[in-house]
Amino acid sequence: MKKQTAVEWLVKEIKSKYSDIDFYHIKKEIDQAKAMEKKQIMDAIYDNMGTNFDPNMGRAEQYYNEIYNK
């Protein structure tokens, strides 16, 4: 089961409650928020793994992609 990030949840909720909103004009901001959230999640995963792991965060990104099916 794919998990949902907070930003994905918020966009879905807004779309379901305000179906007339055009997200085209704020797509850049939504994408930026998703990228920021991904980095925050990966930073937290990496920090939790300790310093013995790949410094380029490859394992953290792999975990993120598995959990959020990206």
Buried (B, 14 or more C-beta within 10 A) or exposed (E): EEEEBEBBEEBEEBEEEEEEEEEEEBEEEBEEBBEEBBBEBBEEBBEEBEEEBEEEBEBBBEBBEEEBEE
